Amino acid sequence: MRQYILLVILLVTAATIHAQSPIPKRAEQRAKDKANSKVDESVDKGIDSAFSKTTRAIGNLFKKKDKTKKRTDEEARSDESVSTSDRRGNIGNAGAGSARKVNSAGDFEPGGTVLFEDHFSKDRTGDFPANWNTNGSGKIVTIDGVEGKWLDVVHNCIITPVLNKPLPENCTIEFDLFLRSEGERSTPFIQFGLTEVRDILREDLFYKDRFFVNLHRYTEEDGKTLEYGLKNDVIGNKSSFPLTAYVNKVLHVALAVNKSRVRLYLDDNKIIDLPQALTSNMRNNFFLNNNAVIPASETGMYVGNIRIASGETDARSLLIKQLMEEGKAVTNDILFDVNSDRIKKESFSIINQFGDALQKNPSLKIKITGHTDNDGNDADNLTLSQKRAAAVKMYITENYAVAGSRIQTDGKGESQPIATNSTTDGKARNRRVEFVKL
């Protein structure tokens, strides 16, 4: 409006100058020419400015809103509390540097006692895995350039692990998703969560209580979807997580369950924290769903490296009780990379119990002894067991105010088995760490 008022004023000014006559004729003509020139210039500038601003205003009415710039107060506050994420080391994840990691107590801590674990190592490529149930189909595959085996779940198909009983009140669920893209082929509508349905073949998931997370359109920056809900209702969404950065890469997913509370982590970023979301019935089972969508997804949902563990502290505290009362505690839950002394992250919660005990009891001294199964030769296994015991000691001394002189280490290799080495379960029992009170 102000542009048009300016235009009227300028035109009136021009008319006034043109009407003046007490100037000599020749001077009058020069004055007229000069005034007209100035007026024309000002009018042109005013019109150009008015049209430019009007055009921009009209253009903005039809311009698509940039969702990434419209940040909610909650997301802005969340961003202020995070720092750059350390990568998990998954194959294919290098370069996704925009992921962020929640600080200190907000970090995900895996449960210590494994309830279900499957890397599909025993399943034949092309088959549906033995430890899973489904209302559709899927098959075990490998992916070029990515480690391990993966379960390729087809469109409109739900899968659940075969569990003997409901999940405990405190537990953690971890798995990997490979977010595959095949050019113009449509991607899956990935859904996962907790449900009261025990047998997916005989009960309808969508008519029962459940907590779910949706990941959809992960190849589209303007269409990416990360939302969560209860039963069949979406109750919230997050647009800030860089889902598109994981296309044709591995995305690590983790759920932490504490009674009615559920937390979701994507590649170590805490996405949601809902204190009152779950009912006890929802812990009957965990599910993954390549959800029905139109048009049907042409690319499968790829799932791998599933680990479900108890987060109950009582089971871990029992080790310390045994150490203090009986003088010895043995655990199979301190895990290492294959043929390596590198401790797996899920083992930290177990070792932390011993670190806490040593820090709270300054007079306590212990000896840590490593044991292996009989895979490989004797000498290598002996060295490996010694290195693993030393790695546990190093973790404690680096993370707790405990002098190294209070911890001795040793390794026995495969020389002292407590179970047969002819079975997988027996070998797992033989791979153990022993703590002795000195």
MARSE-816655 format. One record per residue (C-alpha): x, y negated, z; residue number from 1. Coordinates in nm, 2 decimals. Each point is the difference from the previous one (the first is absolute). Example, Ala and Ser with C-alpha at 12.3 -4.5 7.8 and 13.67 -1.06 7.14 Angstrom:
<pts>
<east->1.23	north->0.45	up->0.78	nr->1>
<east->0.14	north->-0.34	up->-0.07	nr->2>
</pts>
This chain:
<pts>
<east->0.00	north->0.00	up->0.00	nr->1>
<east->0.28	north->-0.24	up->0.09	nr->2>
<east->0.15	north->0.05	up->-0.35	nr->3>
<east->-0.32	north->-0.12	up->-0.16	nr->4>
<east->-0.03	north->-0.31	up->0.23	nr->5>
<east->0.36	north->-0.09	up->-0.10	nr->6>
<east->-0.10	north->0.03	up->-0.37	nr->7>
<east->-0.29	north->-0.24	up->0.05	nr->8>
<east->0.21	north->-0.25	up->0.19	nr->9>
<east->0.26	north->0.01	up->-0.28	nr->10>
<east->-0.26	north->-0.06	up->-0.27	nr->11>
<east->-0.15	north->-0.29	up->0.19	nr->12>
<east->0.34	north->-0.15	up->0.05	nr->13>
<east->0.06	north->0.03	up->-0.38	nr->14>
<east->-0.32	north->-0.17	up->-0.08	nr->15>
<east->0.08	north->-0.29	up->0.24	nr->16>
<east->0.34	north->-0.06	up->-0.15	nr->17>
<east->-0.15	north->0.01	up->-0.35	nr->18>
<east->-0.26	north->-0.26	up->0.10	nr->19>
<east->0.25	north->-0.26	up->0.14	nr->20>
<east->0.06	north->-0.30	up->-0.24	nr->21>
<east->0.19	north->-0.30	up->0.17	nr->22>
<east->0.33	north->0.12	up->-0.16	nr->23>
<east->0.13	north->-0.15	up->-0.33	nr->24>
<east->-0.10	north->0.20	up->-0.30	nr->25>
<east->0.33	north->0.16	up->-0.09	nr->26>
<east->0.08	north->0.06	up->0.36	nr->27>
<east->-0.35	north->0.12	up->0.04	nr->28>
<east->0.05	north->0.27	up->-0.27	nr->29>
<east->0.33	north->0.11	up->0.16	nr->30>
<east->-0.17	north->0.02	up->0.34	nr->31>
<east->-0.29	north->0.20	up->-0.15	nr->32>
<east->0.24	north->0.24	up->-0.17	nr->33>
<east->0.20	north->0.05	up->0.31	nr->34>
<east->-0.30	north->0.04	up->0.23	nr->35>
<east->-0.16	north->0.25	up->-0.24	nr->36>
<east->0.32	north->0.20	up->-0.02	nr->37>
<east->0.02	north->0.02	up->0.38	nr->38>
<east->-0.37	north->0.09	up->0.03	nr->39>
<east->0.03	north->0.27	up->-0.27	nr->40>
<east->0.30	north->0.14	up->0.17	nr->41>
<east->-0.17	north->0.00	up->0.34	nr->42>
<east->-0.32	north->0.14	up->-0.14	nr->43>
<east->0.19	north->0.28	up->-0.18	nr->44>
<east->0.18	north->0.09	up->0.32	nr->45>
<east->-0.32	north->0.00	up->0.20	nr->46>
<east->-0.19	north->0.22	up->-0.26	nr->47>
<east->0.30	north->0.24	up->-0.03	nr->48>
<east->0.01	north->0.03	up->0.38	nr->49>
<east->-0.37	north->0.04	up->0.04	nr->50>
<east->-0.02	north->0.27	up->-0.27	nr->51>
<east->0.31	north->0.18	up->0.13	nr->52>
<east->-0.14	north->0.02	up->0.35	nr->53>
<east->-0.35	north->0.09	up->-0.12	nr->54>
<east->0.15	north->0.28	up->-0.22	nr->55>
<east->0.20	north->0.14	up->0.29	nr->56>
<east->-0.31	north->-0.01	up->0.22	nr->57>
<east->-0.21	north->0.19	up->-0.26	nr->58>
<east->0.29	north->0.24	up->-0.06	nr->59>
<east->0.02	north->0.08	up->0.37	nr->60>
<east->-0.37	north->0.09	up->0.00	nr->61>
<east->0.07	north->0.29	up->-0.23	nr->62>
<east->0.35	north->0.09	up->0.11	nr->63>
<east->0.03	north->0.33	up->0.18	nr->64>
<east->0.08	north->-0.05	up->0.37	nr->65>
<east->0.34	north->0.12	up->0.11	nr->66>
<east->-0.07	north->0.24	up->0.29	nr->67>
<east->0.36	north->0.01	up->0.11	nr->68>
<east->-0.01	north->-0.38	up->0.08	nr->69>
<east->-0.32	north->0.02	up->0.21	nr->70>
<east->0.14	north->0.15	up->0.31	nr->71>
<east->-0.21	north->0.05	up->0.31	nr->72>
<east->0.12	north->-0.14	up->0.34	nr->73>
<east->0.03	north->0.36	up->0.12	nr->74>
<east->0.23	north->0.10	up->-0.28	nr->75>
<east->0.21	north->-0.32	up->0.03	nr->76>
<east->0.05	north->0.08	up->0.37	nr->77>
<east->0.08	north->0.36	up->-0.08	nr->78>
<east->0.27	north->-0.11	up->-0.25	nr->79>
<east->0.16	north->-0.22	up->0.27	nr->80>
<east->0.04	north->0.30	up->0.23	nr->81>
<east->0.18	north->0.23	up->-0.25	nr->82>
<east->0.35	north->0.03	up->-0.14	nr->83>
<east->0.15	north->0.15	up->-0.31	nr->84>
<east->-0.05	north->0.38	up->-0.01	nr->85>
<east->0.27	north->0.26	up->0.00	nr->86>
<east->-0.07	north->0.25	up->-0.28	nr->87>
<east->-0.08	north->0.36	up->0.11	nr->88>
<east->0.24	north->0.13	up->-0.26	nr->89>
<east->-0.27	north->0.17	up->-0.22	nr->90>
<east->0.11	north->0.08	up->-0.35	nr->91>
<east->-0.13	north->-0.27	up->-0.24	nr->92>
<east->-0.07	north->-0.26	up->0.26	nr->93>
<east->0.31	north->-0.22	up->-0.05	nr->94>
<east->-0.08	north->-0.35	up->-0.10	nr->95>
<east->-0.34	north->-0.03	up->0.17	nr->96>
<east->0.15	north->-0.27	up->0.22	nr->97>
<east->-0.32	north->-0.19	up->0.08	nr->98>
<east->-0.11	north->0.25	up->0.25	nr->99>
<east->0.01	north->-0.12	up->0.36	nr->100>
<east->0.06	north->0.17	up->0.34	nr->101>
<east->-0.18	north->-0.07	up->0.32	nr->102>
<east->0.23	north->-0.08	up->0.29	nr->103>
<east->0.07	north->0.18	up->0.33	nr->104>
<east->-0.29	north->0.17	up->0.17	nr->105>
<east->-0.22	north->-0.02	up->-0.31	nr->106>
<east->0.22	north->0.25	up->-0.18	nr->107>
<east->-0.15	north->0.34	up->-0.09	nr->108>
<east->0.13	north->0.28	up->0.22	nr->109>
<east->-0.06	north->0.35	up->-0.13	nr->110>
<east->-0.14	north->0.26	up->0.23	nr->111>
<east->0.25	north->0.25	up->0.14	nr->112>
<east->-0.18	north->0.33	up->-0.02	nr->113>
<east->-0.09	north->0.12	up->-0.35	nr->114>
<east->-0.35	north->0.13	up->-0.04	nr->115>
<east->0.00	north->0.03	up->-0.38	nr->116>
<east->0.27	north->-0.06	up->-0.26	nr->117>
<east->0.01	north->0.08	up->-0.37	nr->118>
<east->0.26	north->-0.08	up->-0.27	nr->119>
<east->-0.15	north->0.26	up->-0.23	nr->120>
<east->0.34	north->0.17	up->-0.01	nr->121>
<east->-0.16	north->0.35	up->0.02	nr->122>
<east->-0.27	north->-0.07	up->-0.26	nr->123>
<east->0.04	north->0.09	up->-0.36	nr->124>
<east->-0.01	north->-0.28	up->-0.26	nr->125>
<east->-0.34	north->0.00	up->-0.17	nr->126>
<east->-0.19	north->0.15	up->0.31	nr->127>
<east->-0.22	north->-0.17	up->0.26	nr->128>
<east->0.19	north->0.01	up->0.33	nr->129>
<east->-0.09	north->0.27	up->0.25	nr->130>
<east->-0.02	north->-0.22	up->0.31	nr->131>
<east->-0.27	north->-0.23	up->-0.15	nr->132>
<east->-0.37	north->0.01	up->-0.07	nr->133>
<east->-0.18	north->-0.19	up->-0.28	nr->134>
<east->-0.34	north->-0.05	up->-0.16	nr->135>
<east->0.16	north->-0.04	up->-0.34	nr->136>
<east->0.34	north->0.09	up->-0.13	nr->137>
<east->0.36	north->-0.11	up->-0.02	nr->138>
<east->0.35	north->0.15	up->-0.06	nr->139>
<east->0.35	north->-0.01	up->0.12	nr->140>
<east->0.23	north->-0.20	up->-0.24	nr->141>
<east->0.35	north->-0.15	up->-0.01	nr->142>
<east->0.07	north->-0.36	up->-0.11	nr->143>
<east->0.31	north->-0.09	up->-0.20	nr->144>
<east->0.24	north->-0.20	up->0.20	nr->145>
<east->-0.19	north->0.05	up->0.33	nr->146>
<east->0.09	north->0.25	up->0.27	nr->147>
<east->-0.22	north->0.29	up->0.11	nr->148>
<east->-0.33	north->0.14	up->-0.11	nr->149>
<east->-0.33	north->-0.19	up->-0.02	nr->150>
<east->-0.37	north->0.09	up->0.00	nr->151>
<east->-0.17	north->-0.15	up->-0.30	nr->152>
<east->-0.37	north->-0.05	up->0.10	nr->153>
<east->-0.25	north->-0.05	up->-0.28	nr->154>
<east->-0.28	north->-0.25	up->-0.02	nr->155>
<east->-0.30	north->0.04	up->0.23	nr->156>
<east->0.18	north->0.24	up->0.23	nr->157>
<east->0.06	north->0.01	up->0.38	nr->158>
<east->0.27	north->0.19	up->0.18	nr->159>
<east->0.05	north->0.08	up->0.37	nr->160>
<east->0.28	north->0.18	up->0.18	nr->161>
<east->-0.10	north->0.33	up->0.17	nr->162>
<east->0.01	north->-0.08	up->0.37	nr->163>
<east->-0.09	north->0.24	up->0.28	nr->164>
<east->-0.15	north->-0.27	up->0.22	nr->165>
<east->-0.08	north->-0.37	up->0.00	nr->166>
<east->0.28	north->-0.25	up->0.02	nr->167>
<east->0.10	north->-0.11	up->0.36	nr->168>
<east->-0.09	north->-0.34	up->0.14	nr->169>
<east->0.35	north->-0.13	up->-0.07	nr->170>
<east->0.15	north->0.11	up->-0.33	nr->171>
<east->0.17	north->-0.13	up->-0.32	nr->172>
<east->-0.06	north->0.09	up->-0.36	nr->173>
<east->0.26	north->-0.06	up->-0.27	nr->174>
<east->0.01	north->0.07	up->-0.37	nr->175>
<east->0.14	north->-0.14	up->-0.33	nr->176>
<east->-0.19	north->-0.12	up->-0.30	nr->177>
<east->0.16	north->-0.02	up->-0.34	nr->178>
<east->-0.19	north->-0.29	up->-0.17	nr->179>
<east->0.03	north->0.12	up->-0.36	nr->180>
<east->-0.07	north->-0.21	up->-0.30	nr->181>
<east->-0.04	north->0.14	up->-0.36	nr->182>
<east->-0.04	north->-0.31	up->-0.21	nr->183>
<east->-0.37	north->-0.06	up->-0.09	nr->184>
<east->-0.12	north->0.31	up->0.19	nr->185>
<east->-0.23	north->-0.08	up->0.29	nr->186>
<east->0.15	north->0.04	up->0.35	nr->187>
<east->-0.16	north->0.18	up->0.29	nr->188>
<east->-0.22	north->-0.15	up->0.27	nr->189>
<east->0.20	north->0.13	up->0.30	nr->190>
<east->-0.19	north->0.04	up->0.33	nr->191>
<east->0.12	north->0.16	up->0.33	nr->192>
<east->-0.10	north->0.00	up->0.36	nr->193>
<east->-0.15	north->0.19	up->0.29	nr->194>
<east->-0.33	north->0.19	up->-0.01	nr->195>
<east->-0.23	north->0.22	up->0.22	nr->196>
<east->-0.03	north->0.25	up->-0.30	nr->197>
<east->0.19	north->0.32	up->0.08	nr->198>
<east->-0.08	north->0.19	up->-0.32	nr->199>
<east->-0.01	north->-0.22	up->-0.31	nr->200>
<east->-0.16	north->0.28	up->-0.21	nr->201>
<east->-0.31	north->0.02	up->0.22	nr->202>
<east->-0.05	north->-0.35	up->0.13	nr->203>
<east->-0.03	north->-0.33	up->-0.18	nr->204>
<east->0.27	north->-0.25	up->0.10	nr->205>
<east->-0.21	north->-0.30	up->-0.09	nr->206>
<east->-0.29	north->0.07	up->0.23	nr->207>
<east->0.22	north->0.04	up->0.31	nr->208>
<east->0.19	north->-0.24	up->0.22	nr->209>
<east->0.34	north->-0.09	up->-0.13	nr->210>
<east->0.27	north->-0.26	up->-0.01	nr->211>
<east->0.15	north->-0.06	up->-0.34	nr->212>
<east->0.26	north->-0.21	up->-0.19	nr->213>
<east->-0.03	north->-0.08	up->-0.37	nr->214>
<east->0.29	north->-0.06	up->-0.24	nr->215>
<east->-0.11	north->-0.08	up->-0.35	nr->216>
<east->0.11	north->-0.17	up->-0.32	nr->217>
<east->0.36	north->0.00	up->0.12	nr->218>
<east->0.13	north->-0.10	up->-0.35	nr->219>
<east->-0.20	north->-0.32	up->-0.01	nr->220>
<east->0.13	north->-0.31	up->0.18	nr->221>
<east->-0.34	north->-0.17	up->-0.02	nr->222>
<east->-0.20	north->0.32	up->0.07	nr->223>
<east->0.20	north->0.18	up->0.26	nr->224>
<east->-0.22	north->0.13	up->0.29	nr->225>
<east->0.10	north->0.08	up->0.36	nr->226>
<east->-0.31	north->0.03	up->0.22	nr->227>
<east->-0.12	north->0.20	up->0.30	nr->228>
<east->-0.33	north->0.10	up->0.14	nr->229>
<east->-0.23	north->0.23	up->0.20	nr->230>
<east->-0.23	north->0.26	up->-0.14	nr->231>
<east->-0.10	north->-0.15	up->-0.34	nr->232>
<east->0.05	north->-0.37	up->0.09	nr->233>
<east->0.31	north->-0.21	up->-0.07	nr->234>
<east->0.07	north->-0.21	up->0.30	nr->235>
<east->0.32	north->-0.18	up->-0.10	nr->236>
<east->0.27	north->-0.04	up->-0.26	nr->237>
<east->0.36	north->-0.12	up->-0.03	nr->238>
<east->0.13	north->-0.17	up->-0.31	nr->239>
<east->0.35	north->-0.10	up->0.11	nr->240>
<east->0.17	north->0.35	up->-0.02	nr->241>
<east->0.20	north->0.03	up->-0.33	nr->242>
<east->-0.18	north->0.31	up->-0.12	nr->243>
<east->0.11	north->-0.05	up->-0.36	nr->244>
<east->0.36	north->0.01	up->0.10	nr->245>
<east->-0.03	north->0.37	up->0.06	nr->246>
<east->-0.12	north->0.10	up->-0.35	nr->247>
<east->0.18	north->0.32	up->-0.10	nr->248>
<east->0.17	north->0.00	up->0.34	nr->249>
<east->-0.06	north->0.17	up->0.34	nr->250>
<east->-0.22	north->-0.17	up->0.26	nr->251>
<east->0.03	north->0.13	up->0.35	nr->252>
<east->-0.33	north->0.00	up->0.19	nr->253>
<east->-0.04	north->0.04	up->0.38	nr->254>
<east->-0.29	north->0.01	up->0.24	nr->255>
<east->0.04	north->-0.03	up->0.37	nr->256>
<east->-0.31	north->0.12	up->0.20	nr->257>
<east->-0.04	north->-0.09	up->0.37	nr->258>
<east->-0.35	north->0.11	up->0.11	nr->259>
<east->-0.23	north->-0.25	up->-0.16	nr->260>
<east->0.28	north->-0.21	up->-0.14	nr->261>
<east->0.15	north->0.05	up->-0.35	nr->262>
<east->0.30	north->-0.18	up->-0.16	nr->263>
<east->0.09	north->0.01	up->-0.36	nr->264>
<east->0.36	north->-0.04	up->-0.13	nr->265>
<east->0.11	north->-0.02	up->-0.36	nr->266>
<east->0.37	north->0.04	up->-0.04	nr->267>
<east->0.06	north->-0.11	up->0.36	nr->268>
<east->-0.23	north->-0.30	up->-0.03	nr->269>
<east->-0.28	north->-0.01	up->0.25	nr->270>
<east->-0.31	north->-0.08	up->-0.21	nr->271>
<east->-0.29	north->0.05	up->0.24	nr->272>
<east->-0.05	north->0.06	up->0.37	nr->273>
<east->-0.36	north->0.08	up->0.11	nr->274>
<east->-0.03	north->0.07	up->0.37	nr->275>
<east->-0.36	north->0.13	up->-0.01	nr->276>
<east->-0.04	north->0.16	up->-0.34	nr->277>
<east->0.00	north->0.37	up->0.07	nr->278>
<east->-0.23	north->0.25	up->0.16	nr->279>
<east->0.12	north->0.33	up->0.14	nr->280>
<east->-0.18	north->0.19	up->-0.28	nr->281>
<east->0.20	north->-0.19	up->-0.27	nr->282>
<east->0.31	north->0.18	up->0.13	nr->283>
<east->-0.14	north->0.34	up->-0.13	nr->284>
<east->0.20	north->-0.04	up->-0.31	nr->285>
<east->0.22	north->-0.21	up->-0.23	nr->286>
<east->-0.09	north->-0.03	up->-0.37	nr->287>
<east->0.13	north->-0.13	up->-0.33	nr->288>
<east->-0.24	north->-0.08	up->-0.29	nr->289>
<east->0.05	north->-0.08	up->-0.37	nr->290>
<east->-0.33	north->-0.19	up->0.02	nr->291>
<east->-0.26	north->0.00	up->-0.27	nr->292>
<east->0.02	north->-0.31	up->-0.21	nr->293>
<east->-0.12	north->-0.11	up->-0.35	nr->294>
<east->0.18	north->0.04	up->-0.22	nr->295>
<east->0.14	north->0.32	up->0.15	nr->296>
<east->0.37	north->-0.02	up->0.09	nr->297>
<east->0.22	north->0.16	up->-0.27	nr->298>
<east->0.31	north->0.00	up->0.23	nr->299>
<east->0.00	north->0.22	up->0.30	nr->300>
<east->0.05	north->-0.09	up->0.37	nr->301>
<east->0.35	north->0.13	up->0.10	nr->302>
<east->0.05	north->0.09	up->0.36	nr->303>
<east->0.31	north->0.14	up->0.18	nr->304>
<east->0.20	north->0.04	up->0.32	nr->305>
<east->-0.30	north->0.03	up->0.24	nr->306>
<east->0.08	north->0.00	up->0.38	nr->307>
<east->-0.26	north->0.00	up->0.28	nr->308>
<east->0.14	north->-0.02	up->0.35	nr->309>
<east->-0.12	north->-0.04	up->0.36	nr->310>
<east->0.08	north->-0.33	up->0.16	nr->311>
<east->-0.08	north->0.12	up->0.35	nr->312>
<east->0.27	north->-0.11	up->0.24	nr->313>
<east->-0.06	north->0.29	up->0.25	nr->314>
<east->0.15	north->0.26	up->-0.24	nr->315>
<east->0.32	north->-0.21	up->-0.03	nr->316>
<east->0.02	north->-0.09	up->0.37	nr->317>
<east->-0.01	north->0.38	up->0.08	nr->318>
<east->0.35	north->0.02	up->-0.15	nr->319>
<east->0.13	north->-0.25	up->0.26	nr->320>
<east->-0.19	north->0.18	up->0.28	nr->321>
<east->0.17	north->0.33	up->-0.11	nr->322>
<east->0.34	north->-0.17	up->-0.01	nr->323>
<east->-0.03	north->-0.16	up->0.34	nr->324>
<east->-0.17	north->0.30	up->0.18	nr->325>
<east->0.15	north->0.30	up->-0.19	nr->326>
<east->0.33	north->-0.16	up->-0.11	nr->327>
<east->-0.06	north->0.08	up->-0.37	nr->328>
<east->-0.24	north->-0.10	up->-0.28	nr->329>
<east->0.00	north->0.13	up->-0.36	nr->330>
<east->-0.19	north->-0.15	up->-0.30	nr->331>
<east->-0.05	north->0.08	up->-0.37	nr->332>
<east->-0.15	north->-0.35	up->-0.06	nr->333>
<east->0.33	north->-0.18	up->-0.05	nr->334>
<east->0.03	north->0.03	up->-0.38	nr->335>
<east->0.28	north->-0.08	up->-0.24	nr->336>
<east->0.03	north->-0.04	up->-0.37	nr->337>
<east->0.10	north->0.33	up->-0.17	nr->338>
<east->0.37	north->0.09	up->0.05	nr->339>
<east->0.05	north->-0.34	up->0.17	nr->340>
<east->0.03	north->-0.15	up->0.34	nr->341>
<east->-0.23	north->-0.29	up->-0.10	nr->342>
<east->-0.28	north->-0.01	up->0.25	nr->343>
<east->-0.35	north->-0.03	up->-0.15	nr->344>
<east->-0.21	north->-0.29	up->0.12	nr->345>
<east->-0.28	north->0.21	up->0.15	nr->346>
<east->0.26	north->0.14	up->0.25	nr->347>
<east->0.07	north->-0.33	up->0.16	nr->348>
<east->-0.30	north->0.02	up->0.24	nr->349>
<east->0.14	north->0.32	up->0.14	nr->350>
<east->0.35	north->-0.12	up->0.05	nr->351>
<east->-0.13	north->-0.32	up->0.15	nr->352>
<east->-0.13	north->0.20	up->0.29	nr->353>
<east->0.35	north->0.11	up->0.09	nr->354>
<east->0.14	north->-0.35	up->-0.05	nr->355>
<east->-0.27	north->-0.14	up->0.24	nr->356>
<east->0.08	north->0.27	up->0.26	nr->357>
<east->0.38	north->-0.07	up->-0.02	nr->358>
<east->-0.06	north->-0.37	up->0.03	nr->359>
<east->-0.24	north->0.03	up->0.30	nr->360>
<east->0.23	north->0.25	up->0.18	nr->361>
<east->0.36	north->-0.14	up->0.00	nr->362>
<east->0.13	north->0.32	up->0.17	nr->363>
<east->-0.14	north->0.23	up->-0.27	nr->364>
<east->0.25	north->0.17	up->-0.24	nr->365>
<east->-0.09	north->0.24	up->-0.28	nr->366>
<east->0.15	north->0.23	up->-0.26	nr->367>
<east->-0.15	north->0.01	up->-0.34	nr->368>
<east->0.05	north->0.32	up->-0.21	nr->369>
<east->-0.11	north->0.05	up->-0.36	nr->370>
<east->-0.11	north->0.33	up->-0.16	nr->371>
<east->-0.07	north->0.10	up->-0.36	nr->372>
<east->-0.15	north->0.29	up->-0.19	nr->373>
<east->0.22	north->0.24	up->-0.21	nr->374>
<east->-0.04	north->-0.17	up->-0.34	nr->375>
<east->0.35	north->-0.07	up->-0.13	nr->376>
<east->0.33	north->0.12	up->0.15	nr->377>
<east->0.10	north->0.02	up->0.36	nr->378>
<east->0.27	north->-0.27	up->0.00	nr->379>
<east->-0.22	north->-0.26	up->-0.17	nr->380>
<east->-0.29	north->0.07	up->0.23	nr->381>
<east->0.23	north->-0.04	up->0.31	nr->382>
<east->0.12	north->-0.33	up->-0.13	nr->383>
<east->-0.35	north->-0.12	up->-0.09	nr->384>
<east->-0.14	north->0.09	up->0.35	nr->385>
<east->0.29	north->-0.20	up->0.17	nr->386>
<east->-0.07	north->-0.30	up->-0.22	nr->387>
<east->-0.37	north->0.01	up->0.07	nr->388>
<east->0.05	north->0.01	up->0.37	nr->389>
<east->0.24	north->-0.30	up->-0.04	nr->390>
<east->-0.26	north->-0.18	up->-0.20	nr->391>
<east->-0.25	north->0.03	up->0.28	nr->392>
<east->0.25	north->-0.13	up->0.25	nr->393>
<east->0.08	north->-0.30	up->-0.23	nr->394>
<east->-0.37	north->-0.08	up->-0.04	nr->395>
<east->-0.04	north->-0.01	up->0.38	nr->396>
<east->0.31	north->-0.21	up->0.07	nr->397>
<east->-0.08	north->-0.25	up->-0.28	nr->398>
<east->-0.36	north->-0.05	up->0.11	nr->399>
<east->0.03	north->0.02	up->0.38	nr->400>
<east->0.23	north->-0.13	up->0.27	nr->401>
<east->0.16	north->0.34	up->0.05	nr->402>
<east->0.38	north->0.05	up->0.01	nr->403>
<east->0.12	north->0.27	up->-0.24	nr->404>
<east->0.20	north->0.16	up->0.29	nr->405>
<east->-0.34	north->0.12	up->0.14	nr->406>
<east->-0.07	north->0.21	up->-0.30	nr->407>
<east->0.20	north->0.31	up->-0.12	nr->408>
<east->-0.07	north->0.17	up->-0.33	nr->409>
<east->0.05	north->0.34	up->-0.15	nr->410>
<east->-0.11	north->0.22	up->-0.29	nr->411>
<east->-0.06	north->0.37	up->-0.02	nr->412>
<east->-0.09	north->0.03	up->-0.37	nr->413>
<east->-0.19	north->0.32	up->-0.08	nr->414>
<east->0.16	north->0.20	up->0.28	nr->415>
<east->-0.28	north->-0.01	up->0.26	nr->416>
<east->-0.34	north->0.06	up->-0.18	nr->417>
<east->-0.31	north->0.02	up->0.21	nr->418>
<east->-0.22	north->0.14	up->-0.28	nr->419>
<east->0.04	north->0.20	up->-0.32	nr->420>
<east->0.16	north->-0.18	up->-0.30	nr->421>
<east->-0.20	north->0.22	up->-0.25	nr->422>
<east->-0.31	north->-0.23	up->0.02	nr->423>
<east->-0.05	north->-0.37	up->-0.06	nr->424>
<east->-0.15	north->-0.04	up->0.35	nr->425>
<east->0.29	north->0.18	up->0.16	nr->426>
<east->0.25	north->-0.22	up->-0.17	nr->427>
<east->-0.19	north->-0.31	up->0.11	nr->428>
<east->0.02	north->0.12	up->0.36	nr->429>
<east->0.38	north->0.06	up->-0.03	nr->430>
<east->0.05	north->-0.35	up->-0.12	nr->431>
<east->-0.01	north->-0.17	up->0.34	nr->432>
<east->0.16	north->-0.24	up->0.23	nr->433>
<east->0.07	north->0.09	up->0.36	nr->434>
<east->0.04	north->-0.25	up->0.29	nr->435>
<east->0.16	north->0.12	up->0.33	nr->436>
<east->0.02	north->-0.20	up->0.32	nr->437>
<east->0.36	north->-0.02	up->0.13	nr->438>
</pts>
